Amino acid sequence: MEIVYALIIITVVCAICIGYYIYALDTHIVRVPKGQVMEFKTSMELTGLPIITFYQGKESYNFLLDTGSNVSYVNEASALEVTKTGIKDVFVGAEGKDIDCEKAHIKLYRNTLEYECEVSLANLEVAFGEIKNCYGVPLSGILGNDFFTKYKYCLDFKELVAYIRK
C-alpha cells in the first residue's frame, strides 16, 4: 500500500513539474507588477510602428518608442506641459539638417504610474506630419533609449509589449 501512495505522490509531483515546465516555455514576459506592461499591439497592426499613449491630466499623447534614438524628443507645437531648462542644443534630423532644440523636463502618466524624464523640445512638425498623413496617428514625441534605460523597459516585438526587466 505504501508503494501505491508513493507512486501517486510521485505522479502528482511529476504532473505539476511538467505543467509548470510547459507554462514556463509558453511564457515570454517576465512577471511584473500590474500596470507596468505597455501594450503596442494595436498600433503595430494599424501602422507598423510601436506607439504608446501617455496622459497628462485627461489629455492623451502618443509617443513613438524608438530605441535607436539616444534621447527623447517632444514636438514643441504639442500641448504637453514641460519645464524648460534653458539649455540649448542641436541635433541632426531625419533629413540630415541641424535642428535647434531646448532641453526640458516632462511628466507623463500611464496606468497610475508617473514617468519623469528629460526631453529635447524641437520643431518636429514635418516628420510627425508625415506620420499623421500616412497613418492618421498624431505624435507628440519620441521616447528614446534614455527613457528605456532609466525605467528598465524592454521592447518585446513577439508579444508586442514594453515591459520592465528586473
Buried (B, 14 or more C-beta within 10 A) or exposed (E): EEEEEEEEEEEEEEEEEEEEEEEEEEEEEEEBEEEBBBEBEEBBEEBEBBBBBBEBEEEEBBBBBBBEBEBBBBBBEBEBEBEEEEEEEEBEBEEEEEBEBBBBEBBBEBEEBEBEBBBBBBBBEEBBEEBBEEBEBBBBBBBBBBBBEEBEBEBBEEBBBBBBEE
